[in-house]
Amino acid sequence: MTSAQQLIQSHRDLLLNWTRDHPAPLLRWLRDDGVLSYAQYLSLLEKSSANAVAQTLETVCATEESSLKFLQVLKEVQEYYCKDLQVWVERHCRNDAISKPESTPVQVGGKKPKGLFGGLFAGKSKSYTLTSEVTAKEKLKASRRSKVANIRAANIRAAISAHKTTILKRTGQLKCYSEGEGPASNSASHIEIRYTELFVTEDDEFVDSSQHEYFDLASRRARIYVHQSCQRIRLCNLLSSPEGTEKILRVKVKGIAGIGKSVAVQRLLYEWAIGKNMSEFTCLFDLRFRELNLIEEPLSLLELLGERFRYLKEALPNLFSTPSSLLFILDGLDEFKFPLDWSRPRKDIGIESKVPISELMVALITGTLLKGASVILTTRPSTEAPKDVFHRCCVVLGFEEDQVKEYTNRFYKDSQVADRVYEYILNNDNIFVLSFIPLYCYIICTAMVEFFSKENQDIGDSESLQLNPPRTVSEVYFCYLFTAVKHHALRGNAERNTPRSEILSLVKQQLINLGKLAYENLLQKKIIFQSSDLEKYGVTPADLQSTFLCNVLQPIKEETGEMFSFFHLTVQEHLAAVYCAIHLSSQDDIIQALDFWCTEKHPTSSITAPLCDHSLNMDKVEGLQMFTRFFMGTLRARLAGQLDGLVLTPMEEEDGISARLGLWFRDQFKGKRLENQTALNLLHCLMEFHNKETSSMVAPEIKTLYLFKMKLSVVDCAAMHYVLQFSLHKLKELNVGYSNIGNRGLTRLGPILHRCESLYLRYNCLDKQAARLESTVLKSNKCQVKKLFMCGNNLGPEGVLELWKALEHNTTVEELYLDITGITEQGTENIVKCLSKNTSLKTLTIVGNDIGEVGRRRLKELEQNRPGLCIIANFVDDLGLLQAYLDWVEEIRVDRDQMDSVKNADALQSVLKGLQVAGGRAAKRENAEKAKELETKILDLLKSHTNLIGGR
């Protein structure tokens, strides 16, 4: 008997020839069976197909065991390859040496056919069962019918194999920016190398349509990721339902632009096609709404799929006979130009019924067409798609910190470069927050190549940038744009240190045209363009692949090139900002522009391009927060000379622009209590402009900052700190309650906390580390804090002991609120000693904490030592406190956002326990009645919350 090693070695050239064009299935299955290590697998994917197969054959022939596994794997993946290989497998892989038993032919009248296609013909062989009473004629008929069924199955099997092969070739590569062959080059773009798992979880369906989607995502991450004990959902489990629950057929997956929805779909398709996930489905159909926009005439599902997947055309009627074996992946509903009418009465539509494409999609999504088929729909949050249509709604939240590190490691070939870039991201709050969005992470990594690549540093590449590594969002995007421009402008040029202004001048007109396209369409909320739109602005679609445009614009349908979009909404916003920054050359123009963008005050006298085109529909300008931040950052770059080569005319009165901007920003804050998002965006604009003179004029005018329930990120805290550091004046109120700033955010605010007269830090996911930081603030001889609200944070006994110590010598704090902060008996050990010496504290609330009997005795002793101190330790002691908690419970009841917070559920339990401990201690009847009312409402709320979670 020939050994497996000998067999493979003697037929090496044949095997190489048969598998070299498409080695992906063979390599993946060998990796999963342990024949190839993960490192070997990734290394092979970077090689040419022929070299990868040749090296694989050499590896598997090293031992008889690996050779046997190779032959077994070849049997599993033979349908991906030519008929000659399948015949070879049938001839040579049927011996007893192979660990898996050979497959038995399908037997008429026996078990159902095994394998992927068995379900298609389930039940169809029953009439062929032979008995002793069957006549010869019936036998002949049955035989013929069996042959027809087998031929049909073989044809479908061949069609599905062709479908899988096509999908693998289409989804195997991730589009990426790649320059050069140096160690920092990210040319390894195979999906197995570059794909990083996303954080997907159940969605709460809360959308604030008035916000830029990036800010809504920040709020969503804070709400779900920090507060909810959410379950992470793997892509392959989107349609998996818990045992005993309704089968999940329709799933909506939503997320902002750039969060990774389409790449996730690409990964899902790849995994199915390679035979590793979603194997319960015979066939997957992926349709992109971008491409469906090109369909103007009514058509049937059979026609649509027959045209899209021509190699499946003959097999479609048979595939449609078992809808439960089909999965439709519909990507990018937000890009669909036709309106969808969800309110129309749903009627069954047949697979041959010709209807408008919008009606066809509604029928498919709602299940009135091909009932029993599964559907996964992806969309951005702003798109309407009724929740009751779906069995599951999910949201993509991007990366977690570990995935950011994994992404940088996958992006760069050089691990040292990857480590340095990740360290820089981690230590820069502005960039760190951006990195959780995969596309931002890509932009950051691309921009950082210029600064952290050994190769570039050696040849003085960074000299042409004349910048330090980017610190702000604007700088990151400018570096990304300049990197793309530079490599294309200098292609074939050995002088890599060409001055930046010279490089920009080479593409001046292209950038101006592109910026005008970006800006004017941004104001009209237009993000998808036809070729004619581009040509109107002097942008030539034919130049897309040969210039830097390929890193800025992307074709929506590459085969026709009829539609285009910017690489990402923020790329459009940044280019729009660049356009405005190089055109606005007077102080008056800049001020009129800011009035227009930030306050909707229309420009009156300007003849400058960005402000004088009255043909644009500009009745209502909104959602320009990110654009205005980009503008201020780009204006700073212009004033620093970094846009030389692009600027059309010199800036008038350049020396006075900082002061003029300072006056404008100061007027926005002066004597006003601004809307939360408006105030925060102005602070970000000032941070992007990064000018001491301007910020120093604005900061003293900010008397109060009310950002309650804003769901702030650490970069928001950095913006607050940046501006407020330029004022020595007292801040009357800083309210960041319910904002999820966490320890990291509080640390960024640390240097300004001592100047806050009233400091609201309620429910901010703070712990003992935050208590230590606040203790340092209270010990400072510059401390001006009079009211401190720390309720709902898990300070614990260790944290609160630090606060007591800080208050021992503090002379400013008059009111301290520590409700529901995890204080135990241990946390009261030094309260008497420390607070007995304090002379300023007048009110201390400590309700909702389990301090025990010993703790209560200590509080009584403290009351005796400090007769002027009002201590509220029980809910029933204070009528105002009871009413405040009643209002809070009512607010939670009507606010879905807060209802879903596990922290609030825990807090309600703590309040309930406090009420039950207090029992009948209420001295006044009115207090007792309020306490009973509060207890009843909390019990009802917790019961409804439990039912809601159970229902999900």
Secondary structure, DSSP 8 states (H G I E B T S, - for coil): ---HHHHHHHTHHHHHHHHTT--HHHHHHHHHTTSS-HHHHHHHHTS-HHHHHHHHHHHHTTSHHHHHHHHHHHHHHGGGS-HHHHHHHHHHS-STTSSS-------TTSS---STTGGGGTTTTGGG---TT--HHHHHHHHHHHHHHHHHHHHHHHHHHHHHHHHHHHHSB-------SSTT-----BHHHH-----EEE------TTS-HHHHHHHHIIIIIIIS------GGGTT---TTS----EEEEE--TTSSHHHHHHHHHHHHHTTSS-TT-SEEEEEEHHHHTT--S-B-HHHHHHHHSGGGTTTHHHHHT-GGGEEEEEE-GGG--S---SSS------TT--B-HHHHHHHHHHTSSSTT-EEEEEE-TTS---GGG-SEEEEE----HHHHHHHHHHH-SSHHHHHHHHHHHHT-HHHHHHTTSHHHHHHHHHHHHHHH-HHHHHTTGGGGTT--S--SHHHHHHHHHHHHHHHHHTTT-S-TT--HHHHHHHTHHHHHHHHHHHHHHHHTT--EEEHHHHHHTT--GGGTTTSGGGGTEEESSTTT--EEEESSHHHHHHHHHHHHHHH--SHHHHHHHHHHHHH-----S--SHHHH-TTS--S-----HHHHHHHHHHHHHHHTTTTTTT-SS--TTGGGHHHHHHHHHHHHHTT----HHHHHHHHHHHHHHT-HHHHHHHGGG--EEE-TT----HHHHHHHHHHHTT--S-EEEEE-TTS--HHHHHHHHGGGGGGEEEEE--SS---HHHHHHHHHHHHSTT----EEE-TT---HHHHHHHHHHHHTS--S--EEE-TTS---GGGGTTHHHHHHH-SS--EEE-TT---HHHHHHHHHHHHHH-TT-EEE-SGGG-HHHHHHHHHHHHHHHH-HHHHT-HHHHHHHHHHHHHHHHHTT--SSHHHHHHHHHHHHHHHHHHHHHHHHHHH-
